[in-house]
Amino acid sequence: MEFDRHGLGEFGFIAVQGALDCRYGQRDGMPLVEFTWEGVDEGGDCRGRGWATLRGGRLEGRWHFHHGDDSGFVATRPTPSRS
């Protein structure tokens, strides 16, 4: 997941890729992003919503598919390669 300062972003996981529309704030004193998203899942259009907070360098949140599944997630920054 990538977020920019203008409230936009992109994501990709497993077979789902797409764009984010974000709103930033705080929850319990922690940075928060709430978002809606549109994308493609194995060639079919999909959309949904979600949220995430930054806790100790990890992004923890919940991902919802419109009229479908939802799941918790944890994301960390990739470690730079030493090439």
Disulfide bonds with the S-S distance in Angstrom:
none
